[in-house]
Amino acid sequence: METQKSVLVLSPRADLVPRAQHITGVMGEMGLKMDVLSPENTLLGSLEQPRSLRLLTNLKAVNILLKSVMFFWLLIEYVVRGYNKNPDIIYCPHIGLLPAAGLLSLISRSILIYDVIEKYAEEYWSSKTLTKAILSIESTFLPFVDIIFVIDSKDDVILKRYKNRAPIVETIYNVPRKKKLKKYNQSPSLIYVGNLEEVKGVKKLIPAFAKVVNSYPKAEMTIVGPSFDSIREEMIATAEKKGIRQSVTFIDKIPYDEVHGHLLEADIGLAPYQNVRMNRISRFNSRKIFDYMNAGLPIIGPNFGGIGEAIEQLECGLTVDTGNETELADGMRQLLSDPDEAQKLGNNGRQLIVEKYNWKTEKEKVKTAVSNTV
């Protein structure tokens, strides 16, 4: 009797991001046994930091040193614990864990799948020196990789970067599973879903929306997603200062499966990406664009880069200068003032999800790649 082959997922967090959930789900459907290593199920994750050490970490230098030591400890734990699991396949969806995945694949003779989820070379870190160092480490361990999955990008920039770096290199779109469509109504409701980060333009939303509320006093905005610094507090303070706090709802991080329900309650999806290189090369890798389309929402997005081109080509929304609060507000007013046009744009996006941009096609690409190496 043939032994069931196993997949070990090296994850930087306990809950896998939606893309990783979809890809590992495909491998599970192929009859592969799934196991996940995350910081929470390591010895490091189970240790409680002493109060005296917590006080010391308030010092920036100590904090950086401690995080560096913890990170290298974590990599060692991943290799040791992973080796004991004796996996047939290793799935690594994060550049920071690639050294552990590469070493583990070497000593356990496992197939290594590296999923390039982010645009790491495009200003992803504030320090150019750090970026170069991490990309150099990535280059060192790429020879151990058997399959590379990459996100979509304008002019296939990312696909070209990794082409010929592994036997199999495949673009996997960040598309959702097709879900139920909302019943369109004319309630003036806008929504943003995603991390609260400055490069994603969230700090522009409140000032822009304040201009809209003057014309549409019943309009509401919902902002869903985690904040990793003080951005949420700053946005709340701005909303209070503008006198629109009661019109804006903030929801912290929620499970991905719950996102669609919130989208069904809205009328317009917001994607105010700012004009930086990492956003200029983005295209269909932006999950929020597809999620908005899946719910039949017209999109307000940037008038630059691959995302802007995609929105215009697919005729699923408006593109504006997202760095300009007045233009962002004008886009909101335009869709709120013309619900028929808004519905038409939303329907266009939804139809494309039904016909083309859904997980069914990408699922087959994952299955083919994995089948050719197992």
Buried (B, 14 or more C-beta within 10 A) or exposed (E): EEEEBBBBBBBBEEBBBBBBEBBBBBBEEBEBBBEBBBBEBBEEEEEEEEEEEEEBBEEEEEEEEBEEEBEEEBBEBBBEBBBEBEBBBBBBBBBBBBBBBBBBBBEBEBBBBBBBBBBBBBBBEEEEEEBEEBBEBBEEBBEBBBBBBBBBBBEBBBBEBBEEBBEBBBBBBBBBBBBEBBEBEEEBBBBBBBBBBEBBBBBBBBBBBBBBBEEBEEBBBBBBBBBEEEBBEBBBEBBEEBEBBEBBBBBEEBEBEEBBEBBBBBBBBBBBBBBBEBBBBBBBBBBBBBBBBBBBBBBBBBBBBBBBBBBBEBEBBBBBBBBEBEBBBBBBBBBBEEBEEBBEBBBBBBBBBEEEBBBEEBBEBBBEBBEEBB
